[in-house]
Amino acid sequence: MLFAAVVFVCASFALASSHRRSGGLTVELTGPQSITSLDDLIITAAVTNGNSEDIQIQTYGTVLDTLPTHAFNVTTADNTELNFIGIELSVDLSQAPFTTIPAGETLTVNRSIADLYDFASVGETTLTISLYNTYMVARSQDNLTVVEVSAYSPVTVNVPVGLERRNVFTRALIECTSNLTEYLFISEAYLESKALAARAAAYVTLNGLNDSLYESYFGLGGVLDVVSVYDAVATEVNSSISISCTDPDDYCTAGVVTYTVTQSSEIVVCDSFFDEVTTSDLCSTTTVDDRDVRGGTLLRDLTLITSGTSSLVNGCILDRLLLGPLARINADSYSCFATQVYQDAAC
């Protein structure tokens, strides 16, 4: 069997310019003071655009998202962070949805988070719910930028002991054996992801901080941490990880290439994943910034499982706008860096 380690169950966007700036956005979170049932755990997020112009925000992974993504941090009274058990997305920014917030106006959304965190592990406590990611991707005509939330207010909720953990995620069918073409495509992408990770780990080990490419993606430190993330993918032998081509919950919406359920160590590939290309195409028909290399996509997803990275930003140009410590926990940074290392060395 080709996959002893894993059971197998994005594209381009034209960027005229890109930079990081303060977004003029404020977020106020409100919710119930106390709950007796997880069904009551609905958080209201009011996002205010304090700019003089309208702003378009890419919604995936933010408080505006309708998918069960990682928008909030939830901590207990003793500052223990609850495990997130929702999904992480790999997206094609050219297809991803954006929401317009008019200048000076506030957009209010309600988010049910009952199924997204391990509330049953905490007992009776007071929870503090805050923003997980204070960065958002904004669009103006053909320009993308990373904007930072200027201010936000958390919310506290009292919870009783004995709340039952809930899980909305139906385990997807594994192996994709009903379609041999898709099965082989995924199997090759998986092997390519490990090869990309091994090459990137060797590159960082050799060049370390004396390298402008490393600095552009990961900043001025953290070499050992970055190598560790790549090594975890390159040497991964976890038979509990699955890669699936079945989307039982219909999360493969516009722009979603893959999504990862870290709780169950499961990667689900969407139809658009099968439009992606081999690593060797970096030498001919595609570019690093296109983000359509199948091995790079799976490398990104595997770091979410093997090293606990996060989906802070998607897009190679946007990845490089993150500050060093944030870049080193951003899953997409590892994919873009690895494909750039390959292109520079092999093409």
N, C-alpha and C positions, 0 to 999 in steps of 0.2 A: 504494500500500500504506500502510495507516494507521501501521504500525510500522517506520519506517526505522531507528529506534535500537535496538529490541529485537525479537528473534524470540520469539513467545510459545510456548512449548512448552505479636478473637477474642472472644471473646464475653464475657458478664457473669459476675460472681461477687459475691454479696452480702457486703459487708464491714461488720461491726458496728463494728470498730475496727481500726486498723493502726498499727504503730510499728516502730522499729528497736531491737534490743536485742542484747546478748551472748547467744549461744545455748547456752552451756554444753557445746558440742560440741567434741570433739577428733578429729583424723583422723591415723592413722598409715599411711604408705605403705611397703610392702615389695615386693621383687622380686628377680630373680636378680642376682648380683654381676656376671656377664658372660654374653654370649650369642654363639652362632655362627649363629643363624638368627632372623629376625624372629618366627617362630612361638613362640619362647621368651619374647618380650617381653610377659609377663603381670604386671600390677601388682595387688597385693592391697591394698585399702583397708579399714581397720578404723575405723569411725565409732562413737565412744563418746558416749553421752548422760550427761553429768555432772549433769544436773538431778534434782530430787526428783520430777518428774512425767514421764510419757511425753511424747514429742514426735513429731509427724507432719511429715515432710519431703517436699516436692514434689521428685520424683526427676529430672525432666528437666534436663539440663545439669550434673548433679552427678556425683560419683564413684559414686553409686548407680544411675545411668542404665544401661539396657541398650541404648540406641541409641548410634550413633557420634558423640556430641556432644563439645563442647570442655570436658572436665573437668580436664585437666592442662596445665601448662606444661612443655615439654621444652627444656632448654638444653644446649649443649655445654660443653667444658672452658674455652673462651675466651668464654663467656657469650653465645654466639649462640643466639637462640631459633629453634627449628625451626618451619617453616610447618605450620599445622594444615590438614588436607585432608579433614576430616569434614564434618558438617552442623551448621547452626544452626537452632533451632526457633522458630516463633511459635506460642504455645499459648493455649488457652482454659483458664483456671485452674479453671473449674467442672467440667471434664471430665478434667483432668490427674491422673495417678496420684500418690498420696502413700504413703510407707512409714513405719510406726510403729517407733520405736526406744524400747523400754521404759526407764524411769528406771534409771540405773546400769548399763545393759547395752551391749554392743558388737555392732554389725552388721557382718559381714565380707563383702565382695564381691570377685570377681576380674574385672579388666577387661583384655581384650586390646587393645593400642593399636598393633599392628603396621601397621594400615591407615590410621591417622589422622594420621601425621606424616611429613614427608619425610626419612626416615632415610638414604636413599641419598646425600643431599647433604653428609653430614658427614664421611665417611671414618672413620678410626680415632680414637676419642675416648672420653671418659667423659661420659655423659649424667646430668644431674640432672633428676629428674621430681618436680614439686611441684604443688600445687593451682593451677588457673587462676583459680577464683573462690572466694573465701573467704566469700561470702554465700550463704545458702540461704533459701528460702521455707518457713515453717512454718505449720501450721494447728492451731487449737484451737477446736473447735466451728465457729462461723461466722466466726471471727477469723483473719485472715492477718497475718503479720508477717515482716519480713526479719531473720534471725538471722545473726550473724557467728561463724564458727568461731573458738573461743578459742585453739586451738593446733594445729599440724600439723607432721609431720616428713616431709621429702622422702626420696627414695631415689636412689641413684646406681647406674648400670649401665655396665659397660665393653662397648663394641661394637667389632668389628673393621672393617677396611676392606672395601668391596666388597659390602655388603648391597644387594640389589635393592629398589627402590621398588615398593610394591604399591598397588593401587587396586581397591577393592571396588565402586566406584560405576559402574554401567552407565548410560551417557548416556541420559536419557529421550527419548522421542519429542517432537518440538517442534511448536509451532503450534496444537495442539488443533483442527485443521481438521475433524476427523471430527464435531464437534458445534458447529454454528454458534452456538447459544445460549451455550455456555461460552466460545467464542472471543470473541464480542462482549462478554461479561461481563468477561473478563480485559482486553480492549483498553480498555474504558472505565475499569476500575480503575487501569490503568497511567497513563492520562492524568490521572486524578484524583490519583494519587500525586504526579505532577510539579507539578500545580497547588497542592496542599497544601504541597509543599516550597518553591515559589516564594513563596507568601504568607508562610510562616514565616520565610524568609530576609529578606524585606522588613521584616517586623515586628521581627525582632531587630536588623537594621541601623538601623532608626529609633529603637527604644526602648532597646536595649542593656542596660546594667547598671541603668538607672533604672526597672526594671520588676519588679514583684513576681511576675508570672507566670514570667518568665525565671528569676528567682532561685529560685523554688520547684522548678523542674525542673533547672536547670543550675548553681546556686550563684552565687558572686560574681565569676566570671571567665570567660575562654574564649570571649568573644563572637565573635572572628574565627574560632575553630575551629568553633563551632556554625554560623555562617553558611556556612562552607566545606562542611560536611557537607550542609546543605540545598541549596546551589548545585550540588553534585555530582550530586544527584538531579534537580533542576529542569532542568539543562542536559545531562543524560546523553545521549550519542550513541554508546554502545558497542554495536556490532552483534553482539558476542560474547556478550552477556547474553541468556539465554533464560528464558522463563516457561512451564512445562510443566504439563499436567494428567495426566501419566502418572507413577505411583509404582512403578517397577520393583523396588524393594528393600523394599516394604511398610513404609515408615517412617511412613505416615499412620496412626498408632495413636491411641488415645483422647486427645482434647484437642489434637492437633496440627492446626493450621489450614494452615500452610505450613511448608516447610523449605528451607533454602538451602545449596547445595553451593558454597562460595566458590571452591574450586579450579577449578571449571569455569564459574563465573559463572552458575549455574543456580538458579532458584527453582522449586520444585515446589508446586503448590497442591493441597490435599486437598479431599475432597468438602464439608467444612464451610465452606470458603472461599466457596462459591456460595450460602451462606445469609447472607452479609454484605451490607451496605446501602451506598447511595450517600452521598457526602459531604453532600448537601443534607438527608439524613434527620437530621443533627445538629440541625436546626431543628424537628424534630417527634417522631419515633418512637424515637430512640436518644440516648444520652449519650456523653460522652467516655470515662467510666469503663467503659462497656460494651465498648469495644475491638472493635466489630464493623463498623467502617467499612472497606470494601474498599480504598480508596485509602490509608488509613492503614497497613493491613497491608502493602501492597506498598512503601510508602515505607520502612517499617521494614526490610524485606528488602533493598531496594536500597541502603540505607546500609551493610549488611554487605559488599556487593560494591564499591561505589564509594568508600567511605571506611574500610573495615576496622573498623567498629564491632563490638561483641560482644553476645551474649545473656546479660547478667548477671542481669537481672530482667525478668519480664513482669508487667504490671499497672500502670495509671497511678498509683494510690495508692502502690504499692510503689516505682515509679520515683522518686517524690519523696522517698523515704527515703534514697536513695543520696547520698553525699557528692559535691560538685561535680565533681571530676576523674573519678570513676567514672560519674556521671550523663552526662558528656559523651562517654563511649565506649559507653554503653548504648543499643542500637538502639531499644528500645521507648520510651525517653524522647523520641526525635525524633518518633515517631508520635503519642504522646499530646499533646505540646506543640503540634504542628501542627494536630491536630483541635480542640484548645482554642482556638487562635488563630482558626481558622475560625468556630467557634461564637460566640465573643465578638464577632467583627466582622460576620458575615453573618446572624446570626439575631436 
